[in-house]
Amino acid sequence: MRLYWTKLLPEENAIVTADPVRIEIFRGPRQYDILVPGGPRVVALGLPVSFPAIKTQRLNLTEDRTYIELTATPHDPAASPRYCEDQVNRAIAQLSAILSPQLFETEVWSGWLAPGGIVSASITVARPVNFKTEDVERQIESFRRALTANLDVDYSRFTLMSNLFARALLMEAGDERFLWLWTVLEVFPMKETSDIRSVCDHLSSVTGRTAAELKEKLRIGRLFGARSDLVHNGKLPYEGDELGSNLRKLECIDCVVLRSLGGLAYTGELDEFMV
């Protein structure tokens, strides 16, 4: 379900059917039982997982406002959670084109209803991070100095890369996360070009490895091909573990590029992919 609040609709109830999506316009108040994450998506390596992945919570709409509720109910119980998300997003796009995109400017909530939700959850295990405050401050200052001195990458370009990367980290593992992570590289090093050689050449200058070796081991061409399949054919050719490993690879490539723009040394982020 996705729930929006709007002042653009008349204060009267209505139901629109766009099978398998049900669109309801109503005045509050109302209550929902929703499914929410039971804990963090990432846990430290070596620590036990002692919380439920998903839990039920009450969502209360207490104000007398006009809401738009879009819910997808699959005919096939085995349908994937992504199927429902896609159907709701299609309905939003259609209503935007037919009525107004401004209807969906204020989202109240997006997620899964209980009971019977088909939501799945994944937990990533990562190594704990240790740091010294003075070291972090020194390296952040290095970013400032490097970006000020680098005429090829100004603050506006780096800010856009940062916005895309930060947005990607909030996404579940899937096509949107992949697209944002790749687009970071299109801002830089693929400045003013669509040639992926610029990525390999930049990584070569940072890591000391040849551009040919990096292209072969990191499969930069396949990553670009997957991006093209997604943008032009509407489907990402990765699933499951293959998707996870390629997202991890893109994160590491992005971090190497970002570190280089901040004048920081390469610390082996890509070594695991070079075997």
N, C-alpha and C positions, 0 to 999 in steps of 0.2 A: 504494500500500500504506500501511496504518496499522498500527503495531505498539505494543502495550501490554504492560506487566508488571503482574501481579496476584498477590495471595496468597489470593484468594477462591475459586479453583477447585481441584479435586482434582489431584494430581500425576500426571496421565495424559493421553496424547495423544488428540485427537479432531478430526474434520473435519466441518464443517457446510456444506452447499451452499445458497446463496441466490442463484442465477444472476442476474447475471453475477459475483457476489461469492463468493469461496471464503474460509471462515473456518476457521482452523486454531489449535488450542490445543496447545502443545508445550512441552517442557522444553528449555532451552538446554544447551550452546552451539550457535550457528549463525552462518553468514556470509551476507551479501548484497552484491551489486554494485548500488549505487544511483546515481541521477543527482542532482547537486547544482548550485546556481548556480556559475558559473565566475568570477564577479566581482560588483561592486556593481550594484544595480538602477538607480542614478542616477549619471550621469557629468557632469562640468562641461562647459559649452558651450565649444567650441573645442579640446578635448582629444581625441586619437584613442582609439578603443576597441581595446585591444591584448590582450584576454583573451577566451577562449571564453565564450559565454553559459551553456553547460551542460557539465559534466565528470563523469566516472565516478569513484566512490570506493568503498572497501570498508567495510562496516559489520559489525563483529564483536560478536556477543553471546557473551561469555566466561563469564558466570555461570550456574550451574545454577538457573534460575528458571523460573516458568511464564509463558509469553507467549501473547498473543492476536494473531494475524496476520490482517488482512483485506485481500485483494487483489481488485481488479476487473480483468477482462479483457474488453474489448468484443468482441462478435461482428463488428461492422463496423469494419474497419481505419481508416475515415475518421472514426470517432467523436471527439468533442472531448475534451480533457483534463478539462473540467468534468463531462462525462458520468460518467467514472470516479469523480471526487470525490463527485458526488451519490449514486452507487450505494453507495459505501462508507459515506457518512454515513447513508444510509437503513438500512443493515444495523446500524450502531451504535445508531441510534434504536430499531430493532426489538428488538435484543438487550437494550437498556436497559429497554424496556417489558416484555419477556418474563422476563428474569432479574434484572438489577440495573444501574443506571447507575454504581454504584461500580466495576464492572469496568473502566471506562475513565478512571479518575482519574489514572493514571500513564502518559503517553504516552512511548514510547521514541523513535519516529521516525515521520515522515509525509512521503511523497513518492513518487518514481517509481523503478521498478526498471530496471536495464540488463541486457542490451541490449533494444532494441525498445520502449522507453518512448515515449509520444506527447506527452511534456511539451513545452510551448512556453515561451519566455522573452521578456521585453520589457525594453528599456533606455530610461530616461527621461533626456533631456538638460535640464539646468537651469543657470541662471546661477550663476557662482561667488559666494560670499558673503564680503565683507570686513567686519571689525568691529574696534572698539577695546574692550578689556576693561573700561575704566572706563565706557564708554557702556552696555554690556550690564548691568553691575552696577547702574548708575543706573536703568535701565528695569525691571529685576527688582524693585528697591526700590520703584519706582512702583506695580507690581502690589500689593505688600504694603500700601502706604498706601491705595491706592484700594479694595482689597477690605475692609480694616479699617473704612473710612469708609462703605462702601456697604451700607446695611441691606437693600437689595433683592436683593443677590447676596452671600451669605455664602461662607465658605471651603468648606463642604461642597458647595455647588452648583458652585462653580468647580472643585473637585477632581473631581467627577463629569464635568464637561465635559472636563477635562484627560485623565481616564482614557479616555473615549470617543475623543477626538481622537488620543491616542497609539496606541490600539489600531487605529484606522483606518489610520494611517500604516504599520503592519506588514502590512496586508492587500494582496494582489494586487488589481489593478483589477477590480472586480466588484461583485456585489450587497451583500456584507458591508461593503466599504469605503464604499459609498454609504450604507448604512443607518446606520453609526456616525457618519459625517460629518453626516447630516441630524439624527440624534438629539441631537447637540450643541446644535442650535438649539431642539429641543424642551425641553431643560433650561432654556435661556435664549437668546433673548428670549421664547419661547413658554411662559413661566412661568404656570401655572394656567390655560392656555387651549390650544385646538387651532386657534386662529385665526391664519392666516399673516400677517394684517395687523400683528401685533406684530413680526414679523421686518422687514417693510418700514418700519414706523415707527421701529424702533431704528436700522436702517441709514440712514434719512433724517436722524435726529438726529446721526449720526456723520459722514456724507459731505456734508451740505448739499444733497443732491438731494431731489426730492420723492419721497414714498412711491409715487406712481403711476408715476413714471418708473422707479424701481428695480424695481417689480413687473413692469413691461412688459419692460424690458431684460434683467433677470436671470431672468425667467420663473419667479418663485418659485412661482406656482400650478402650473406644469408639474412642477417639482421635487417639490412636495408630492404631486401626483398620481402621480408615479413611485414615491414612497415608499409610497403607498397601494396601488398595483398590486402592489408587491413584498410588502408585509405581508399583504394580503388575498387576492391572486390568485396569489402565489408566483412572480412573474416580473417582472424589471426591464425596462422597455420601451426600453432603450438598449443598443447594441452598438458595438464598434469605436471609431472616432474620436468619435462622438457620446457614448459612455460616457466616454471620456477627457476630453473637454471639459467635461462636466457634473461629473465628479469634481474637476477642476481648479477649476471655479467654486465648488463647495461648500467646498473647502479655503480659497479666498480669502475667502468669506463668513464662515466660521468664524474665520479669522485676524483679520478686521476686528472681529468681535464680541469675541473674546478680547482684542485690543488695547484696545478701548474699555473693557472691564472693568478693565484695568490702568491706566487713565488716560492711555493713549498716543494721540497724534494719528493721524488717518487719513492714510495716505501713498499713496493711489491704487491700492490693491490691486484694486479693482473696475473701474478705468477701462477695462481692455481689453475688458470685457463690455458697456460702455455705448455703444458705437458703433452 
